[in-house]
Amino acid sequence: MIRTAIIGFGTAGRLFHAPFLAANPAFRVDAIVTSDPDRVAQAVQEHPQARVLPDVDALWAQADAVDLVVVASPSGSHRAHVEAALRAGCHVVVDKPFVADAADGEALIELARAEGRMLTVFQNRRWDGDFRTVRRLIDEGRLGRVRRFESRFTWWKPTISKDWKARATVADAGGILFDLGPHLIDQAVQLFGPARVVHAEIDRVRPDVVADDDVFVALEHESGVRSHLWMSAVTATPGPRFRVLGSEAAYTTWGLDGQEPALVAGARPGDPGFGETPREQWGSVGLGDDVEPVPTEKGEYGLFYAGVADAIENGAPAPVDPADAVAGLRLIAQAHALAARAASDTQTTD
Protein backbone atom coordinates (compact mmCIF):
# COMPACT_ATOMS: atom_id res chain seq x y z
CA MET A 1 0.00 0.00 0.00
CA ILE A 2 0.93 3.64 -0.49
CA ARG A 3 1.48 4.93 3.04
CA THR A 4 -0.18 8.32 3.14
CA ALA A 5 -0.12 11.33 5.47
CA ILE A 6 -2.63 14.19 5.30
CA ILE A 7 -1.58 17.65 6.50
CA GLY A 8 -4.73 19.45 7.61
CA PHE A 9 -8.11 17.95 8.44
CA GLY A 10 -10.50 20.77 7.64
CA THR A 11 -12.93 20.69 4.72
CA ALA A 12 -10.23 19.78 2.19
CA GLY A 13 -8.44 17.08 4.17
CA ARG A 14 -11.49 15.51 5.78
CA LEU A 15 -13.95 15.61 2.85
CA PHE A 16 -12.06 15.95 -0.42
CA HIS A 17 -9.03 13.75 0.28
CA ALA A 18 -9.44 11.28 3.13
CA PRO A 19 -12.65 9.58 1.86
CA PHE A 20 -11.17 8.92 -1.59
CA LEU A 21 -7.91 7.65 -0.15
CA ALA A 22 -9.83 5.35 2.20
CA ALA A 23 -11.97 4.06 -0.68
CA ASN A 24 -8.98 3.14 -2.86
CA PRO A 25 -7.21 -0.09 -1.80
CA ALA A 26 -3.91 1.25 -3.18
CA PHE A 27 -3.68 3.69 -0.25
CA ARG A 28 -3.59 3.53 3.53
CA VAL A 29 -4.09 6.69 5.59
CA ASP A 30 -1.31 6.29 8.14
CA ALA A 31 -1.01 9.81 9.58
CA ILE A 32 -3.14 12.93 9.92
CA VAL A 33 -1.67 16.25 11.05
CA THR A 34 -4.04 18.51 12.98
CA SER A 35 -3.96 20.25 16.34
CA ASP A 36 -7.61 21.31 16.47
CA PRO A 37 -9.32 19.24 19.22
CA ASP A 38 -12.55 18.76 17.27
CA ARG A 39 -10.69 17.64 14.16
CA VAL A 40 -8.49 15.33 16.21
CA ALA A 41 -11.67 13.64 17.45
CA GLN A 42 -13.02 13.37 13.90
CA ALA A 43 -9.76 11.92 12.62
CA VAL A 44 -9.66 9.29 15.39
CA GLN A 45 -13.27 8.32 14.74
CA GLU A 46 -13.11 8.21 10.95
CA HIS A 47 -9.57 6.81 10.54
CA PRO A 48 -8.75 4.84 13.69
CA GLN A 49 -5.71 3.21 12.07
CA ALA A 50 -4.01 6.58 11.51
CA ARG A 51 -1.55 8.33 13.82
CA VAL A 52 -2.86 11.81 14.64
CA LEU A 53 0.07 14.20 14.90
CA PRO A 54 0.01 17.72 16.37
CA ASP A 55 2.29 19.42 13.82
CA VAL A 56 4.36 18.86 10.71
CA ASP A 57 7.58 18.54 12.68
CA ALA A 58 6.19 15.33 14.17
CA LEU A 59 5.43 14.12 10.65
CA TRP A 60 8.91 14.90 9.27
CA ALA A 61 10.41 12.99 12.20
CA GLN A 62 8.59 9.91 10.87
CA ALA A 63 8.93 10.67 7.16
CA ASP A 64 10.66 7.37 6.41
CA ALA A 65 7.32 5.67 7.19
CA VAL A 66 5.43 7.78 4.61
CA ASP A 67 5.27 7.43 0.83
CA LEU A 68 2.78 10.19 -0.03
CA VAL A 69 1.99 13.49 1.66
CA VAL A 70 -1.30 15.24 0.92
CA VAL A 71 -1.02 18.97 1.64
CA ALA A 72 -4.49 20.19 2.63
CA SER A 73 -3.45 23.00 4.95
CA PRO A 74 -4.27 26.73 4.53
CA SER A 75 -3.01 28.03 1.21
CA GLY A 76 -0.29 30.26 2.64
CA SER A 77 1.53 27.20 4.03
CA HIS A 78 1.51 25.15 0.82
CA ARG A 79 4.94 26.12 -0.45
CA ALA A 80 6.75 25.25 2.78
CA HIS A 81 4.90 21.97 3.28
CA VAL A 82 5.37 20.80 -0.31
CA GLU A 83 9.09 21.60 -0.22
CA ALA A 84 9.59 19.84 3.12
CA ALA A 85 7.71 16.75 1.93
CA LEU A 86 9.74 16.50 -1.27
CA ARG A 87 13.02 16.92 0.60
CA ALA A 88 11.87 14.17 2.98
CA GLY A 89 11.61 11.84 -0.01
CA CYS A 90 7.81 11.76 -0.30
CA HIS A 91 5.50 12.05 -3.26
CA VAL A 92 3.12 15.00 -2.92
CA VAL A 93 -0.49 15.89 -3.67
CA VAL A 94 -1.19 19.56 -2.92
CA ASP A 95 -4.64 21.06 -2.77
CA LYS A 96 -5.37 24.14 -4.83
CA PRO A 97 -4.17 26.83 -4.99
CA PHE A 98 -0.81 25.17 -5.64
CA VAL A 99 1.13 28.15 -4.22
CA ALA A 100 0.75 31.94 -4.31
CA ASP A 101 3.40 32.65 -6.93
CA ALA A 102 4.14 30.99 -10.27
CA ALA A 103 7.91 31.19 -9.73
CA ASP A 104 7.55 29.25 -6.46
CA GLY A 105 5.49 26.64 -8.30
CA GLU A 106 8.16 26.25 -10.96
CA ALA A 107 10.83 25.85 -8.28
CA LEU A 108 8.84 23.09 -6.58
CA ILE A 109 8.33 21.29 -9.91
CA GLU A 110 12.08 21.37 -10.47
CA LEU A 111 12.70 20.10 -6.92
CA ALA A 112 10.28 17.19 -7.48
CA ARG A 113 12.11 16.34 -10.68
CA ALA A 114 15.49 16.45 -8.92
CA GLU A 115 14.21 14.27 -6.07
CA GLY A 116 12.57 11.80 -8.44
CA ARG A 117 9.18 12.23 -6.78
CA MET A 118 5.68 12.73 -8.14
CA LEU A 119 4.11 16.15 -7.56
CA THR A 120 0.52 16.87 -8.56
CA VAL A 121 -2.19 19.42 -7.77
CA PHE A 122 -5.71 18.46 -6.70
CA GLN A 123 -7.71 19.96 -9.57
CA ASN A 124 -10.64 17.72 -8.68
CA ARG A 125 -13.15 19.80 -10.63
CA ARG A 126 -11.87 18.18 -13.83
CA TRP A 127 -13.95 15.24 -12.62
CA ASP A 128 -17.17 17.15 -11.92
CA GLY A 129 -20.07 15.47 -13.70
CA ASP A 130 -21.25 18.67 -15.38
CA PHE A 131 -17.76 19.54 -16.60
CA ARG A 132 -17.30 16.03 -17.97
CA THR A 133 -20.62 16.52 -19.78
CA VAL A 134 -19.44 19.81 -21.32
CA ARG A 135 -16.28 18.11 -22.52
CA ARG A 136 -18.28 15.22 -24.01
CA LEU A 137 -20.67 17.53 -25.87
CA ILE A 138 -17.78 19.53 -27.32
CA ASP A 139 -15.90 16.38 -28.35
CA GLU A 140 -19.05 15.01 -30.01
CA GLY A 141 -19.54 18.26 -31.94
CA ARG A 142 -23.08 18.75 -30.59
CA LEU A 143 -22.51 22.45 -29.98
CA GLY A 144 -20.62 23.19 -33.20
CA ARG A 145 -17.81 25.72 -32.85
CA VAL A 146 -17.83 27.12 -29.33
CA ARG A 147 -17.67 30.90 -29.22
CA ARG A 148 -18.29 31.74 -25.59
CA PHE A 149 -17.92 29.78 -22.35
CA GLU A 150 -19.56 31.01 -19.15
CA SER A 151 -18.71 29.40 -15.83
CA ARG A 152 -19.75 30.31 -12.28
CA PHE A 153 -19.02 29.40 -8.70
CA THR A 154 -21.27 31.87 -6.90
CA TRP A 155 -23.28 31.74 -3.68
CA TRP A 156 -24.65 33.86 -0.86
CA LYS A 157 -22.40 33.80 2.21
CA PRO A 158 -22.53 37.31 3.68
CA THR A 159 -21.14 36.00 6.98
CA ILE A 160 -17.55 34.77 7.08
CA SER A 161 -17.30 31.23 8.45
CA LYS A 162 -13.52 30.66 8.43
CA ASP A 163 -11.36 33.21 10.22
CA TRP A 164 -8.18 32.24 8.39
CA LYS A 165 -9.83 32.90 5.01
CA ALA A 166 -10.93 36.35 6.17
CA ARG A 167 -7.36 37.16 7.28
CA ALA A 168 -5.47 35.63 4.34
CA THR A 169 -3.84 38.18 2.07
CA VAL A 170 -3.16 37.89 -1.65
CA ALA A 171 0.50 37.21 -0.77
CA ASP A 172 -0.74 34.11 1.09
CA ALA A 173 -2.97 33.09 -1.85
CA GLY A 174 -5.97 34.50 -0.02
CA GLY A 175 -9.23 35.68 -1.58
CA ILE A 176 -11.86 34.03 -3.72
CA LEU A 177 -9.83 34.40 -6.94
CA PHE A 178 -7.13 32.17 -5.45
CA ASP A 179 -9.74 29.91 -3.83
CA LEU A 180 -12.04 29.26 -6.79
CA GLY A 181 -10.14 30.75 -9.70
CA PRO A 182 -7.78 27.75 -10.00
CA HIS A 183 -10.83 25.56 -10.72
CA LEU A 184 -12.63 27.83 -13.17
CA ILE A 185 -9.47 28.85 -15.01
CA ASP A 186 -8.22 25.26 -15.19
CA GLN A 187 -11.53 24.03 -16.62
CA ALA A 188 -11.56 26.77 -19.26
CA VAL A 189 -7.97 26.13 -20.32
CA GLN A 190 -8.51 22.37 -20.37
CA LEU A 191 -11.38 22.85 -22.81
CA PHE A 192 -10.10 25.64 -25.04
CA GLY A 193 -6.34 25.91 -24.60
CA PRO A 194 -3.95 28.70 -23.57
CA ALA A 195 -5.43 32.10 -22.81
CA ARG A 196 -4.75 35.62 -21.61
CA VAL A 197 -6.77 37.79 -19.27
CA VAL A 198 -8.46 40.67 -21.12
CA HIS A 199 -10.58 42.04 -18.27
CA ALA A 200 -10.82 41.55 -14.51
CA GLU A 201 -13.06 42.95 -11.77
CA ILE A 202 -11.81 42.08 -8.30
CA ASP A 203 -13.80 43.46 -5.37
CA ARG A 204 -13.91 43.22 -1.61
CA VAL A 205 -17.54 43.51 -0.53
CA ARG A 206 -17.98 42.01 2.94
CA PRO A 207 -16.70 43.94 5.94
CA ASP A 208 -13.58 42.71 7.71
CA VAL A 209 -12.21 40.65 4.80
CA VAL A 210 -8.62 41.28 3.74
CA ALA A 211 -8.79 39.82 0.23
CA ASP A 212 -11.36 39.68 -2.56
CA ASP A 213 -14.76 37.98 -2.30
CA ASP A 214 -16.43 39.02 -5.59
CA VAL A 215 -14.60 38.51 -8.90
CA PHE A 216 -15.21 38.45 -12.65
CA VAL A 217 -12.47 37.44 -15.10
CA ALA A 218 -12.64 37.41 -18.90
CA LEU A 219 -10.21 35.22 -20.84
CA GLU A 220 -9.41 35.21 -24.53
CA HIS A 221 -8.07 31.84 -25.67
CA GLU A 222 -5.62 31.43 -28.53
CA SER A 223 -8.29 29.22 -30.12
CA GLY A 224 -10.59 32.25 -30.36
CA VAL A 225 -13.00 31.19 -27.62
CA ARG A 226 -13.88 33.75 -24.95
CA SER A 227 -14.36 32.52 -21.37
CA HIS A 228 -16.30 34.57 -18.81
CA LEU A 229 -15.73 33.39 -15.24
CA TRP A 230 -17.57 34.51 -12.11
CA MET A 231 -16.68 33.63 -8.51
CA SER A 232 -18.46 35.26 -5.61
CA ALA A 233 -19.51 34.83 -2.00
CA VAL A 234 -22.07 37.64 -2.23
CA THR A 235 -24.37 36.62 -5.09
CA ALA A 236 -27.96 36.75 -3.85
CA THR A 237 -29.35 34.61 -6.69
CA PRO A 238 -27.22 32.28 -8.80
CA GLY A 239 -26.69 32.28 -12.53
CA PRO A 240 -26.19 29.09 -14.56
CA ARG A 241 -23.24 26.95 -13.57
CA PHE A 242 -22.29 26.56 -17.24
CA ARG A 243 -23.58 28.28 -20.37
CA VAL A 244 -21.66 27.19 -23.44
CA LEU A 245 -22.60 28.98 -26.66
CA GLY A 246 -21.73 27.29 -29.92
CA SER A 247 -22.48 27.76 -33.62
CA GLU A 248 -24.98 24.88 -33.62
CA ALA A 249 -26.41 24.80 -30.10
CA ALA A 250 -25.95 25.91 -26.51
CA TYR A 251 -25.62 23.89 -23.31
CA THR A 252 -26.88 25.29 -20.02
CA THR A 253 -26.82 23.73 -16.59
CA TRP A 254 -27.63 24.98 -13.09
CA GLY A 255 -26.33 24.02 -9.67
CA LEU A 256 -23.05 22.52 -8.54
CA ASP A 257 -21.76 18.99 -8.96
CA GLY A 258 -23.29 16.82 -6.24
CA GLN A 259 -20.17 15.13 -4.88
CA GLU A 260 -19.27 17.87 -2.38
CA PRO A 261 -22.75 18.22 -0.82
CA ALA A 262 -23.01 14.43 -0.67
CA LEU A 263 -19.70 14.24 1.21
CA VAL A 264 -20.81 16.99 3.60
CA ALA A 265 -24.02 15.03 4.26
CA GLY A 266 -22.03 11.93 5.18
CA ALA A 267 -22.04 9.96 1.92
CA ARG A 268 -18.84 8.31 0.82
CA PRO A 269 -17.37 7.08 -2.50
CA GLY A 270 -18.86 3.73 -3.41
CA ASP A 271 -22.23 4.47 -1.82
CA PRO A 272 -25.18 3.80 -4.16
CA GLY A 273 -25.76 6.77 -6.41
CA PHE A 274 -22.61 8.65 -5.35
CA GLY A 275 -21.61 11.06 -8.12
CA GLU A 276 -24.84 10.63 -10.07
CA THR A 277 -27.07 13.59 -10.97
CA PRO A 278 -30.88 13.20 -10.79
CA ARG A 279 -32.73 13.69 -14.07
CA GLU A 280 -34.44 16.86 -12.83
CA GLN A 281 -31.00 18.46 -12.42
CA TRP A 282 -29.66 17.61 -15.87
CA GLY A 283 -28.60 20.45 -18.16
CA SER A 284 -30.16 21.11 -21.54
CA VAL A 285 -28.95 21.43 -25.13
CA GLY A 286 -30.67 23.24 -27.95
CA LEU A 287 -31.48 26.45 -29.80
CA GLY A 288 -33.83 29.07 -28.38
CA ASP A 289 -36.84 27.41 -26.81
CA ASP A 290 -36.15 24.13 -28.62
CA VAL A 291 -34.07 22.40 -25.95
CA GLU A 292 -33.82 18.90 -24.55
CA PRO A 293 -32.36 17.51 -21.34
CA VAL A 294 -28.96 15.83 -21.54
CA PRO A 295 -27.87 13.18 -19.00
CA THR A 296 -25.06 14.45 -16.79
CA GLU A 297 -21.93 12.31 -16.71
CA LYS A 298 -21.14 10.70 -13.39
CA GLY A 299 -18.88 12.76 -11.13
CA GLU A 300 -15.70 10.83 -10.39
CA TYR A 301 -13.27 12.53 -7.99
CA GLY A 302 -11.94 9.07 -7.21
CA LEU A 303 -10.33 8.97 -10.66
CA PHE A 304 -7.81 11.55 -9.47
CA TYR A 305 -6.46 9.21 -6.80
CA ALA A 306 -6.57 6.28 -9.19
CA GLY A 307 -4.22 8.37 -11.34
CA VAL A 308 -2.01 9.15 -8.34
CA ALA A 309 -1.66 5.44 -7.58
CA ASP A 310 -0.82 4.70 -11.22
CA ALA A 311 1.82 7.44 -11.23
CA ILE A 312 3.49 6.23 -8.02
CA GLU A 313 3.29 2.50 -8.69
CA ASN A 314 3.74 2.39 -12.46
CA GLY A 315 5.45 5.62 -13.43
CA ALA A 316 2.44 6.94 -15.33
CA PRO A 317 2.07 10.72 -15.76
CA ALA A 318 0.57 12.50 -12.76
CA PRO A 319 -3.20 12.95 -13.06
CA VAL A 320 -2.70 16.73 -13.11
CA ASP A 321 0.52 18.20 -14.48
CA PRO A 322 1.62 20.81 -11.90
CA ALA A 323 2.72 22.97 -14.83
CA ASP A 324 -1.00 23.41 -15.59
CA ALA A 325 -1.46 24.88 -12.11
CA VAL A 326 1.46 27.24 -12.70
CA ALA A 327 -0.18 28.43 -15.94
CA GLY A 328 -3.32 29.13 -13.92
CA LEU A 329 -1.31 31.11 -11.37
CA ARG A 330 0.07 33.29 -14.15
CA LEU A 331 -3.48 34.09 -15.29
CA ILE A 332 -4.49 34.92 -11.71
CA ALA A 333 -1.49 37.27 -11.51
CA GLN A 334 -2.57 38.88 -14.80
CA ALA A 335 -6.07 39.38 -13.40
CA HIS A 336 -4.75 41.03 -10.23
CA ALA A 337 -2.48 43.30 -12.28
CA LEU A 338 -5.27 44.36 -14.67
CA ALA A 339 -7.69 45.06 -11.84
CA ALA A 340 -5.08 47.07 -9.94
CA ARG A 341 -4.27 49.09 -13.05
CA ALA A 342 -7.96 49.82 -13.65
CA ALA A 343 -8.40 50.94 -10.03
CA SER A 344 -5.34 53.22 -10.31
CA ASP A 345 -6.62 54.73 -13.55
CA THR A 346 -10.00 55.41 -11.91
CA GLN A 347 -8.38 57.15 -8.94
CA THR A 348 -6.24 59.23 -11.29
CA THR A 349 -9.31 60.28 -13.27
CA ASP A 350 -11.21 61.17 -10.10
C-alpha positions in Angstrom: 0.0 0.0 0.0 0.9 3.6 -0.5 1.5 4.9 3.0 -0.2 8.3 3.1 -0.1 11.3 5.5 -2.6 14.2 5.3 -1.6 17.6 6.5 -4.7 19.4 7.6 -8.1 17.9 8.4 -10.5 20.8 7.6 -12.9 20.7 4.7 -10.2 19.8 2.2 -8.4 17.1 4.2 -11.5 15.5 5.8 -14.0 15.6 2.9 -12.1 15.9 -0.4 -9.0 13.8 0.3 -9.4 11.3 3.1 -12.6 9.6 1.9 -11.2 8.9 -1.6 -7.9 7.6 -0.1 -9.8 5.3 2.2 -12.0 4.1 -0.7 -9.0 3.1 -2.9 -7.2 -0.1 -1.8 -3.9 1.2 -3.2 -3.7 3.7 -0.2 -3.6 3.5 3.5 -4.1 6.7 5.6 -1.3 6.3 8.1 -1.0 9.8 9.6 -3.1 12.9 9.9 -1.7 16.2 11.0 -4.0 18.5 13.0 -4.0 20.3 16.3 -7.6 21.3 16.5 -9.3 19.2 19.2 -12.6 18.8 17.3 -10.7 17.6 14.2 -8.5 15.3 16.2 -11.7 13.6 17.5 -13.0 13.4 13.9 -9.8 11.9 12.6 -9.7 9.3 15.4 -13.3 8.3 14.7 -13.1 8.2 10.9 -9.6 6.8 10.5 -8.7 4.8 13.7 -5.7 3.2 12.1 -4.0 6.6 11.5 -1.6 8.3 13.8 -2.9 11.8 14.6 0.1 14.2 14.9 0.0 17.7 16.4 2.3 19.4 13.8 4.4 18.9 10.7 7.6 18.5 12.7 6.2 15.3 14.2 5.4 14.1 10.7 8.9 14.9 9.3 10.4 13.0 12.2 8.6 9.9 10.9 8.9 10.7 7.2 10.7 7.4 6.4 7.3 5.7 7.2 5.4 7.8 4.6 5.3 7.4 0.8 2.8 10.2 0.0 2.0 13.5 1.7 -1.3 15.2 0.9 -1.0 19.0 1.6 -4.5 20.2 2.6 -3.4 23.0 5.0 -4.3 26.7 4.5 -3.0 28.0 1.2 -0.3 30.3 2.6 1.5 27.2 4.0 1.5 25.1 0.8 4.9 26.1 -0.4 6.7 25.3 2.8 4.9 22.0 3.3 5.4 20.8 -0.3 9.1 21.6 -0.2 9.6 19.8 3.1 7.7 16.8 1.9 9.7 16.5 -1.3 13.0 16.9 0.6 11.9 14.2 3.0 11.6 11.8 0.0 7.8 11.8 -0.3 5.5 12.1 -3.3 3.1 15.0 -2.9 -0.5 15.9 -3.7 -1.2 19.6 -2.9 -4.6 21.1 -2.8 -5.4 24.1 -4.8 -4.2 26.8 -5.0 -0.8 25.2 -5.6 1.1 28.2 -4.2 0.7 31.9 -4.3 3.4 32.6 -6.9 4.1 31.0 -10.3 7.9 31.2 -9.7 7.5 29.3 -6.5 5.5 26.6 -8.3 8.2 26.3 -11.0 10.8 25.8 -8.3 8.8 23.1 -6.6 8.3 21.3 -9.9 12.1 21.4 -10.5 12.7 20.1 -6.9 10.3 17.2 -7.5 12.1 16.3 -10.7 15.5 16.5 -8.9 14.2 14.3 -6.1 12.6 11.8 -8.4 9.2 12.2 -6.8 5.7 12.7 -8.1 4.1 16.2 -7.6 0.5 16.9 -8.6 -2.2 19.4 -7.8 -5.7 18.5 -6.7 -7.7 20.0 -9.6 -10.6 17.7 -8.7 -13.2 19.8 -10.6 -11.9 18.2 -13.8 -13.9 15.2 -12.6 -17.2 17.1 -11.9 -20.1 15.5 -13.7 -21.3 18.7 -15.4 -17.8 19.5 -16.6 -17.3 16.0 -18.0 -20.6 16.5 -19.8 -19.4 19.8 -21.3 -16.3 18.1 -22.5 -18.3 15.2 -24.0 -20.7 17.5 -25.9 -17.8 19.5 -27.3 -15.9 16.4 -28.4 -19.1 15.0 -30.0 -19.5 18.3 -31.9 -23.1 18.8 -30.6 -22.5 22.4 -30.0 -20.6 23.2 -33.2 -17.8 25.7 -32.9 -17.8 27.1 -29.3 -17.7 30.9 -29.2 -18.3 31.7 -25.6 -17.9 29.8 -22.3 -19.6 31.0 -19.1 -18.7 29.4 -15.8 -19.7 30.3 -12.3 -19.0 29.4 -8.7 -21.3 31.9 -6.9 -23.3 31.7 -3.7 -24.7 33.9 -0.9 -22.4 33.8 2.2 -22.5 37.3 3.7 -21.1 36.0 7.0 -17.6 34.8 7.1 -17.3 31.2 8.4 -13.5 30.7 8.4 -11.4 33.2 10.2 -8.2 32.2 8.4 -9.8 32.9 5.0 -10.9 36.4 6.2 -7.4 37.2 7.3 -5.5 35.6 4.3 -3.8 38.2 2.1 -3.2 37.9 -1.6 0.5 37.2 -0.8 -0.7 34.1 1.1 -3.0 33.1 -1.8 -6.0 34.5 0.0 -9.2 35.7 -1.6 -11.9 34.0 -3.7 -9.8 34.4 -6.9 -7.1 32.2 -5.5 -9.7 29.9 -3.8 -12.0 29.3 -6.8 -10.1 30.7 -9.7 -7.8 27.8 -10.0 -10.8 25.6 -10.7 -12.6 27.8 -13.2 -9.5 28.8 -15.0 -8.2 25.3 -15.2 -11.5 24.0 -16.6 -11.6 26.8 -19.3 -8.0 26.1 -20.3 -8.5 22.4 -20.4 -11.4 22.8 -22.8 -10.1 25.6 -25.0 -6.3 25.9 -24.6 -3.9 28.7 -23.6 -5.4 32.1 -22.8 -4.7 35.6 -21.6 -6.8 37.8 -19.3 -8.5 40.7 -21.1 -10.6 42.0 -18.3 -10.8 41.6 -14.5 -13.1 43.0 -11.8 -11.8 42.1 -8.3 -13.8 43.5 -5.4 -13.9 43.2 -1.6 -17.5 43.5 -0.5 -18.0 42.0 2.9 -16.7 43.9 5.9 -13.6 42.7 7.7 -12.2 40.7 4.8 -8.6 41.3 3.7 -8.8 39.8 0.2 -11.4 39.7 -2.6 -14.8 38.0 -2.3 -16.4 39.0 -5.6 -14.6 38.5 -8.9 -15.2 38.4 -12.7 -12.5 37.4 -15.1 -12.6 37.4 -18.9 -10.2 35.2 -20.8 -9.4 35.2 -24.5 -8.1 31.8 -25.7 -5.6 31.4 -28.5 -8.3 29.2 -30.1 -10.6 32.3 -30.4 -13.0 31.2 -27.6 -13.9 33.7 -24.9 -14.4 32.5 -21.4 -16.3 34.6 -18.8 -15.7 33.4 -15.2 -17.6 34.5 -12.1 -16.7 33.6 -8.5 -18.5 35.3 -5.6 -19.5 34.8 -2.0 -22.1 37.6 -2.2 -24.4 36.6 -5.1 -28.0 36.8 -3.8 -29.3 34.6 -6.7 -27.2 32.3 -8.8 -26.7 32.3 -12.5 -26.2 29.1 -14.6 -23.2 26.9 -13.6 -22.3 26.6 -17.2 -23.6 28.3 -20.4 -21.7 27.2 -23.4 -22.6 29.0 -26.7 -21.7 27.3 -29.9 -22.5 27.8 -33.6 -25.0 24.9 -33.6 -26.4 24.8 -30.1 -26.0 25.9 -26.5 -25.6 23.9 -23.3 -26.9 25.3 -20.0 -26.8 23.7 -16.6 -27.6 25.0 -13.1 -26.3 24.0 -9.7 -23.0 22.5 -8.5 -21.8 19.0 -9.0 -23.3 16.8 -6.2 -20.2 15.1 -4.9 -19.3 17.9 -2.4 -22.7 18.2 -0.8 -23.0 14.4 -0.7 -19.7 14.2 1.2 -20.8 17.0 3.6 -24.0 15.0 4.3 -22.0 11.9 5.2 -22.0 10.0 1.9 -18.8 8.3 0.8 -17.4 7.1 -2.5 -18.9 3.7 -3.4 -22.2 4.5 -1.8 -25.2 3.8 -4.2 -25.8 6.8 -6.4 -22.6 8.7 -5.3 -21.6 11.1 -8.1 -24.8 10.6 -10.1 -27.1 13.6 -11.0 -30.9 13.2 -10.8 -32.7 13.7 -14.1 -34.4 16.9 -12.8 -31.0 18.5 -12.4 -29.7 17.6 -15.9 -28.6 20.4 -18.2 -30.2 21.1 -21.5 -28.9 21.4 -25.1 -30.7 23.2 -28.0 -31.5 26.4 -29.8 -33.8 29.1 -28.4 -36.8 27.4 -26.8 -36.2 24.1 -28.6 -34.1 22.4 -25.9 -33.8 18.9 -24.5 -32.4 17.5 -21.3 -29.0 15.8 -21.5 -27.9 13.2 -19.0 -25.1 14.4 -16.8 -21.9 12.3 -16.7 -21.1 10.7 -13.4 -18.9 12.8 -11.1 -15.7 10.8 -10.4 -13.3 12.5 -8.0 -11.9 9.1 -7.2 -10.3 9.0 -10.7 -7.8 11.6 -9.5 -6.5 9.2 -6.8 -6.6 6.3 -9.2 -4.2 8.4 -11.3 -2.0 9.2 -8.3 -1.7 5.4 -7.6 -0.8 4.7 -11.2 1.8 7.4 -11.2 3.5 6.2 -8.0 3.3 2.5 -8.7 3.7 2.4 -12.5 5.4 5.6 -13.4 2.4 6.9 -15.3 2.1 10.7 -15.8 0.6 12.5 -12.8 -3.2 12.9 -13.1 -2.7 16.7 -13.1 0.5 18.2 -14.5 1.6 20.8 -11.9 2.7 23.0 -14.8 -1.0 23.4 -15.6 -1.5 24.9 -12.1 1.5 27.2 -12.7 -0.2 28.4 -15.9 -3.3 29.1 -13.9 -1.3 31.1 -11.4 0.1 33.3 -14.2 -3.5 34.1 -15.3 -4.5 34.9 -11.7 -1.5 37.3 -11.5 -2.6 38.9 -14.8 -6.1 39.4 -13.4 -4.8 41.0 -10.2 -2.5 43.3 -12.3 -5.3 44.4 -14.7 -7.7 45.1 -11.8 -5.1 47.1 -9.9 -4.3 49.1 -13.1 -8.0 49.8 -13.6 -8.4 50.9 -10.0 -5.3 53.2 -10.3 -6.6 54.7 -13.5 -10.0 55.4 -11.9 -8.4 57.1 -8.9 -6.2 59.2 -11.3 -9.3 60.3 -13.3 -11.2 61.2 -10.1 
